[in-house]
Amino acid sequence: MEALEAILTRRSTRKYSDVVPERELIEKVIEAGRYAPSGHNNQTTHFIVFTEKAVLSELANTVRDEFCKMDITEDMYISMKGSILAAKKGGYIFYYGAPVLIVVANKIGYGNAMADSACALENMMIAANALDLGSCWINQLHWLDENKVIRNLMYKHGLKEDETITGGLIIGYPADGVINRQMTERKGNPVTWD
């Protein structure tokens, strides 16, 4: 698949098979993230990879429990409100049951932390598409980055104290076995020419 096709046909997948992709494929996706541009070539984006069901389950339960403790406020993003409501209803799994979760972190106070991480996440989503894997950007751990319970759990899995969680990515095989690459017209993201 050529690069432009991989970009234009990438779609988010939210239903996954239990089958963990081959380690070689996961490593290729991560390598694409590692080769993303970074401010002044700092290369400080940290990738924490989860593939063990028990660990993913512990993480899902902890995220659900912490969301359940939160109140919804007017200034919250609509998707964060949705996560809190879903958690309070029960059965909430923030990573859609995907077999692979890649948490992305970067240095606290580093001005390009989000930009560098966003580039890495986008590279990984495009690579996943090119490798016939489904993917979806996941923000819940970023939203809970300052939560002590979440941070302590993430420290156990490799997050460093001088790092902030900037995002996450899930990858795997779609539950129905079909990668959605349907081209749809984009009506948002305006372009202004001068």
Backbone hydrogen bonds, N-H to C=O, Kabsch-Sander energy under -0.5 kcal/mol:
donor,donor_aa,acceptor,acceptor_aa,energy
6,A,2,E,-2.1
7,I,3,A,-2.0
8,L,4,L,-2.8
9,T,5,E,-1.9
10,R,7,I,-1.0
13,T,135,S,-2.4
16,Y,96,Y,-0.6
17,S,173,Y,-3.1
25,L,22,E,-0.9
26,I,22,E,-1.9
27,E,23,R,-2.9
28,K,24,E,-1.8
29,V,25,L,-2.1
30,I,26,I,-2.4
31,E,27,E,-2.6
32,A,28,K,-1.9
33,G,29,V,-1.5
34,R,30,I,-2.6
35,Y,31,E,-1.5
36,A,33,G,-1.5
41,N,38,S,-2.6
42,N,39,G,-1.8
46,H,105,A,-3.0
48,I,46,H,-0.5
48,I,103,V,-3.0
49,V,47,F,-0.6
50,F,101,L,-3.1
56,L,52,E,-2.6
57,S,53,K,-2.6
58,E,54,A,-2.2
59,L,55,V,-2.5
60,A,56,L,-2.6
61,N,57,S,-2.7
62,T,58,E,-2.2
63,V,59,L,-2.6
64,R,60,A,-2.5
65,D,61,N,-2.5
66,E,62,T,-2.4
67,F,63,V,-2.5
68,C,64,R,-2.3
69,K,65,D,-0.9
70,M,67,F,-1.5
76,M,73,T,-1.3
81,K,77,Y,-2.2
82,G,78,I,-2.2
83,S,79,S,-1.8
84,I,80,M,-2.2
85,L,81,K,-2.7
86,A,82,G,-2.6
87,A,83,S,-2.4
88,K,84,I,-2.2
89,K,85,L,-1.4
90,G,86,A,-1.0
90,G,87,A,-0.5
96,Y,93,I,-1.9
98,A,95,Y,-2.1
100,V,171,I,-1.1
101,L,50,F,-2.2
102,I,169,L,-3.4
103,V,48,I,-3.1
103,V,101,L,-0.6
104,V,167,G,-2.8
105,A,46,H,-2.5
106,N,164,T,-2.1
108,I,162,D,-2.8
110,Y,107,K,-1.5
111,G,109,G,-0.6
113,A,110,Y,-2.1
116,D,112,N,-3.2
117,S,113,A,-2.0
118,A,114,M,-2.8
119,C,115,A,-2.2
120,A,116,D,-2.0
121,L,117,S,-2.8
122,E,118,A,-2.6
123,N,119,C,-2.5
124,M,120,A,-2.2
125,M,121,L,-2.3
126,I,122,E,-2.4
127,A,123,N,-2.5
128,A,124,M,-2.6
129,N,125,M,-2.0
130,A,126,I,-2.3
131,L,127,A,-1.7
132,D,129,N,-1.7
133,L,128,A,-3.0
134,G,172,G,-3.3
135,S,11,R,-0.6
136,C,170,I,-1.5
138,I,168,G,-2.9
142,H,139,N,-0.6
143,W,139,N,-2.4
144,L,140,Q,-1.5
145,D,142,H,-1.6
147,N,144,L,-2.0
151,R,147,N,-2.8
152,N,148,K,-2.7
153,L,149,V,-2.0
154,M,150,I,-2.8
155,Y,151,R,-2.5
156,K,152,N,-1.3
157,H,153,L,-0.6
157,H,154,M,-0.8
158,G,155,Y,-1.4
159,L,154,M,-2.4
163,E,160,K,-2.0
164,T,106,N,-3.3
166,T,104,V,-2.4
166,T,164,T,-0.6
167,G,104,V,-1.4
168,G,138,I,-0.9
169,L,102,I,-2.2
170,I,136,C,-2.3
171,I,100,V,-1.8
172,G,134,G,-1.6
173,Y,19,V,-0.6
175,A,15,K,-2.1
177,G,174,P,-1.6
180,N,178,V,-0.5
181,R,179,I,-0.8
187,K,185,E,-0.5
